Amino acid sequence: GSCVGAAGIEADSDKALFQNVDVSTQIGAGRNKINMKVPFFTGALGSTEIARINWEGTAIAIAMTGAVLVCGENVCGMDPNAEFKSGKVVKSPELARRVEIYKDWYNGYGAMLVQANVEDTRIGVPEYAVEKLKIQGIELKWGQGAKDIGGEVKLPSLERAMELKKRGYIVIPDPESPSAQAAYNAGAIKEFERHSRLGMVEEETFLKEVERLRKIGAKYITLKTGAYRPADLARAVKFASEAKIDLLTVDGAGGGTGMSPWRMMNEWGIPTVYLESLLYKFLSRLAEKGEFIPSCAIAGGIALEDQIFKALALGAPHVKAVCMGRSTLTAAMVGKTQARLLRKKYGEGAEYDDALFKTFINAAELKEEYGEEAFRRIPPAAIGVYSYYDRLAIGLKQLMAGERKFVLNLLDRNDIFALTREAADVSGIPYIMETDKKEIEQILG
């Protein structure tokens, strides 16, 4: 922070108020950019059960907030009511439900993206999402689950395992095996696992896929990649630049929107600060050569406004937003839990309503903005996520005002410093004892 001046607003104590900080951002490669009211958005909510049951609240909250919402991989393939023709999906009530919920509350800011992995691409999910459901954006996925392998889902019955194997998924143990069937019928096997395939990334193939998606009508093309080794991050940066995609999201270790904290999620890959430092280095190298720089977002354990501030400053001017999965879902679940406890104590009616407004400060704001009838359709999970995102926005505004930066795109790497030599070496951010040297000399003489 500083005690001098103000950037992005008049240096007047009556005008340079934290409430006047502009935290909106833009992402996109073309003229029609995605405008977001806040510089953070949800990680992909895919086919996991925790993502499915929390979709409604999260989607409504993100739409009301004006941020990007990402529907994750395997949703159509895992939909028990999906219909296929010649191996391609022609109907998925679950994906249609998710799209309808978001569009019903969309306010002109943000966008909804649908991810596509190997299996999704094979069964035609991008075509179905864009052509039938009128989704604007497709997010390509390098890897499975939160990182490059994982992505497994438990299947509770032999019938379900057989269904997903027929749809092209890897299922273990093999549900068509007589020994596996006998073990299941005897109770020795209680469930099966669905696994997804590893993507095989090649530059030419990637560029052709981006072009194909544009031809089928996708307005926005984005790429999500995990905490791979540095050379793979370089590939992601270079390919994203060559293809002129709209957003590159880089996910640091650990991760997993709906995954249990197993060893791979905790130990795999490059931690976020190291990864973002490499990302900045690679992007800067391309920028020096005059090459196209895609909008970027960083993910990986980010949950609070100070972390958002640091992530945006560390990656400035290239990192436009941060992506948050588990913290967003946590807010949705807290909203549901609090409402359930209130109903248990007060039942339905005036007492419950009064308790809800006392528990969630933003509930009254939402009721005033949307009206009584629409407010009744906003689930407690949505109020939880909306309240959480509002807290983050207000907190970020306060931090930016303290730094005397009143417009988000004015944040830069000079707004943070390193407390240790190691942090300075890793990030390229000045060590605190060497920060502001020239200015200090001018002041002291």
Order of alpha helices (4+ residues) and beta strands (2+ residues): beta-beta-beta-alpha-alpha-beta-alpha-beta-beta-alpha-beta-alpha-beta-beta-alpha-beta-alpha-beta-alpha-beta-alpha-beta-alpha-alpha-beta-alpha-beta-alpha-alpha-alpha-alpha-alpha-alpha
